[in-house]
């Protein structure tokens, strides 16, 4: 029994496993540092953009909403890009261990179709400035105040206080009732 355990332990290249583990830890630390640097850069960018918009005479509430939405999306984009790259580098390090995971990759690819559609739709909703945080809008027949705009979803709160979350890829009609002007009844 003891001999079989020794044989199992002897089969593994512990030095290579330790080296791989150290490389993975270094990759994760670098990704974390890059995330913190990106956050500092984006905070400075947000301050500069708000200052510039005030200097240009734009209405503060509108420009601050737009700037905060864009900066939040940039923050999410940087965060996503940094960690996806880190994940891919880590996978390269442990690639031989998971070489048989091709089927899983195929399944993830098919499952990610909706996610990619939502992100691309969200990018164009924001790029075209169709809607902003604080606007009153009707999405797919449901009306309310826009609370959040993310790459993947838009969050509305209706008059009864119910929160509605719409994946951007499923939005077929979007009516912005406070774009440019609004009316009170």
C-alpha positions in Angstrom: 0.0 0.0 0.0 2.7 2.5 1.0 4.7 1.5 -2.0 1.8 2.2 -4.4 1.4 5.7 -2.9 5.1 6.3 -3.3 4.8 5.2 -7.0 1.9 7.6 -7.6 3.8 10.5 -6.0 6.9 9.7 -8.0 5.0 9.8 -11.3 4.3 13.5 -11.1 6.9 16.2 -12.0 6.5 18.3 -8.9 9.1 20.8 -9.9 7.2 21.6 -13.2 3.9 21.8 -11.3 5.4 24.2 -8.8 6.8 26.3 -11.6 3.5 26.4 -13.3 1.7 27.4 -10.1 4.1 30.3 -9.6 3.6 31.5 -13.1 -0.2 31.4 -12.6 0.1 33.4 -9.4 2.3 36.0 -11.2 -0.1 36.3 -14.0 -3.0 36.9 -11.6 -1.0 39.5 -9.7 -0.2 41.3 -13.0 -3.9 41.3 -14.0 -4.9 42.6 -10.6 -2.3 45.5 -10.8 -3.5 46.3 -14.4 -7.1 46.4 -13.2 -6.1 48.9 -10.4 -4.2 51.1 -12.9 -7.1 51.1 -15.3 -9.4 52.2 -12.5 -7.1 55.1 -11.6 -6.8 56.1 -15.2 -10.6 56.0 -15.7 -11.3 58.1 -12.6 -8.9 60.7 -13.9 -10.5 60.6 -17.3 -14.0 61.0 -15.8 -12.8 64.1 -13.9 -11.2 65.6 -17.0 -14.3 65.0 -19.2 -16.7 66.5 -16.6 -14.4 69.5 -16.3 -14.2 69.9 -20.1 -18.0 69.6 -20.5 -18.6 72.3 -17.8 -16.1 74.5 -19.6 -17.8 73.9 -22.9 -21.1 75.0 -21.4 -23.0 71.7 -21.7 -25.9 71.1 -19.2 -24.2 69.5 -16.2 -26.8 66.8 -15.4 -26.9 65.5 -19.0 -23.1 65.5 -19.6 -22.4 63.9 -16.2 -24.9 61.1 -16.8 -23.4 60.4 -20.2 -19.8 60.6 -19.0 -20.5 58.4 -16.0 -22.2 55.8 -18.2 -19.4 55.8 -20.7 -16.7 55.6 -18.0 -18.5 52.7 -16.3 -18.7 50.8 -19.5 -15.0 51.5 -20.3 -14.3 50.2 -16.8 -16.2 47.1 -17.4 -14.6 46.7 -20.8 -11.0 47.1 -19.4 -11.9 44.7 -16.5 -13.3 42.1 -18.9 -10.4 42.4 -21.4 -7.7 42.2 -18.7 -9.2 39.2 -17.0 -10.0 37.3 -20.2 -6.4 37.8 -21.4 -5.2 36.6 -18.0 -7.5 33.6 -18.1 -6.2 32.7 -21.6 -2.6 33.0 -20.5 -3.4 30.8 -17.5 -5.1 28.3 -19.7 -2.0 28.2 -21.9 0.0 27.3 -18.8 -2.3 24.5 -17.8 -3.2 23.6 -21.4 -1.7 20.1 -21.4 -3.8 19.3 -18.4 -7.1 20.3 -20.1 -6.2 19.3 -23.7 -9.3 17.2 -23.8 -11.6 20.1 -23.1 -12.4 20.9 -26.7 -16.0 19.8 -26.3 -16.3 22.2 -23.4 -14.9 25.1 -25.5 -17.4 24.3 -28.3 -20.3 24.3 -25.8 -19.1 27.6 -24.3 -18.9 29.1 -27.8 -22.5 28.2 -28.6 -23.6 29.4 -25.2 -21.8 32.7 -25.6 -23.8 33.6 -28.7 -26.5 35.5 -26.7 -23.9 37.1 -24.5 -22.0 38.4 -27.6 -25.3 39.6 -29.1 -26.2 41.5 -25.9 -22.8 43.2 -25.7 -22.7 44.3 -29.3 -26.3 45.6 -29.0 -25.4 47.4 -25.8 -22.3 49.0 -27.4 -24.5 50.5 -30.2 -27.2 51.6 -27.8 -24.6 53.6 -26.0 -22.6 54.7 -29.0 -25.7 56.1 -30.7 -26.7 57.8 -27.4 -30.2 56.3 -27.7 -30.8 56.2 -23.9 -29.1 57.5 -20.8 -29.3 56.9 -17.0 -32.2 58.9 -15.7 -34.2 59.0 -18.9 -37.8 57.8 -18.9 -38.2 55.1 -21.5 -40.4 52.3 -22.8 -38.6 49.1 -23.7 -40.5 46.3 -25.3 -43.8 47.8 -24.0 -42.5 48.3 -20.4 -42.1 51.9 -19.2 -40.0 53.3 -16.4 -36.9 55.3 -15.4 -33.5 54.0 -16.6 -31.5 53.1 -13.6 -28.4 51.4 -15.2 -27.0 50.8 -18.6 -24.5 48.0 -18.9 -22.8 46.3 -21.8 -25.3 43.4 -21.5 -28.4 44.9 -19.9 -30.6 47.9 -19.3 -32.3 48.3 -16.0 -35.7 50.1 -15.7 -37.8 50.8 -12.6 -41.5 51.3 -13.3 -43.9 53.5 -11.3 -44.8 50.7 -9.0 -41.1 50.3 -8.1 -40.6 47.0 -9.9 -37.2 46.6 -11.5 -37.1 45.3 -15.1 -33.9 44.0 -16.6 -33.7 43.8 -20.4 -30.8 42.0 -22.1 -29.7 44.4 -24.9 -30.0 41.8 -27.6 -33.7 41.2 -26.9 -34.7 44.9 -27.2 -37.0 45.2 -30.2 -38.5 48.6 -29.4 -37.0 51.4 -27.4 -38.8 54.7 -26.9 -37.0 57.4 -25.1 -39.6 59.8 -23.7 -37.1 62.4 -22.3 -34.6 62.6 -25.2 -33.9 66.3 -26.0 -37.2 67.5 -24.3 -40.1 66.3 -22.2 -43.7 67.3 -21.4 -45.6 67.3 -18.2 -49.3 66.3 -18.2 
